[in-house]
Amino acid sequence: MTPVELSRTVLHAVRRAVEAGELCVEVPALPARVSVTPPGPGGCGDYATNVALQLARPAGQPPLRVAEVLRPYLDGAAGVAGVEITGPGFLNIRLDRAADAELVRTVLRDGARYGHSDRLAGQVFPVRVPYDVRAEVLADVLARLIGSQGGRVEVDHREPVTLRPVPAPEDPAPLGPDAARWALLHPAPHDRPRITSEHLVQRESNPLFLVRYAHARTRAVSRNAADLGFAADLGSAEDLPFGSAEQAERIEQAQRIEQAAGIEQAAPGQYAEHSTPHSLLLPLLADHPRLLASAVTHPRPAGGADGTGGAPDPAAPSRLARHLVAVADATLTFLPTVLPRGAEKPSAAHRARLALAEAAGTVLAGGLSLLGIDAPDHL
């Protein structure tokens, strides 16, 4: 369960308590969104929310009483393994680990097709572009994204033009095919792309290098694990999280992760101070299918009646590129936890972390492929 999904679950529990008459709060006073963060000092579980403190005044009840009312509505909800109340009324939520393990299994099972669907099956989307290299590349990636959802794009150069991004200031071809595509796709379509040699720099400050390097590192970790005699295996769902000692050691590293601009989800920067590397990576992997599906705005259901079925979103390629940067950043933070250290023997936890690392590499490779960019195993 991602932080966004958990926030919705908490909000649903609040509304159910209000509808049942156990919490007397006027509808306008209900929060539109609920904040969930990893627990602070004295907390427990995976996430905590202060929603009971928020609702105490409008409900005319002490925060602790509000928390007691909400607890049974949260406890047992899909993806929630348990709820504890701490402090003045914080609800501490323990997630069902099987959900995390199932996410990783799904990515590894689906491979490069993770996030693909047939939701746009039978739908055709016309895209009219000018004779411009950036417009052509954007149209190509939109066709790939919509194709991943079962739809089809027909590109032509007739008027009126429906896709007209800000053109590149110069020919990107000298950068080479991969860097040229990234230079055109990473900025939002209304922003002018930078056609400079910075896209060729072999440093993590270069977003394209960061994404490809993170992918290559996941492959290297798999090779190193094989040399040590172990392979990816999720085993028990409890093997995926870190132990508390290692969690404390990794907190500072986890602070590197920031929300990928333009992606609607809980911002890692809001809770990185208390997060672990895997807790930042898993929500990004879980969000990948939504990113792919967002290539079309307001689509009609597959097999639905004829009519307006939405339109390709010109910003979708840029969103995917930025999403891959966020996944890469979280992956590089997580990878140091995968292999045993020194004389340490490979454990079930190491095998589970290796599975998560391979899932991250799969998402990075699949995303780059949809952008038409190579994902080498060695850099």
PEDA-V356557 format. One record per helix or strand of 3 or more residues. SS is the DSSP state (hx for helix, st for strand). FROM is the first residue (numbers start at 1). TO is the last residue. If there is no record, write none. Layout:
ss | from | to
SS | FROM | TO
SS | FROM | TO
This chain:
ss | from | to
hx | 3 | 19
hx | 27 | 29
st | 47 | 49
hx | 51 | 59
hx | 63 | 74
st | 80 | 86
st | 90 | 95
hx | 97 | 113
st | 124 | 129
hx | 133 | 148
st | 152 | 156
hx | 173 | 175
hx | 177 | 185
hx | 197 | 200
hx | 207 | 227
hx | 237 | 239
hx | 244 | 254
hx | 268 | 274
hx | 277 | 293
hx | 316 | 335
hx | 348 | 370
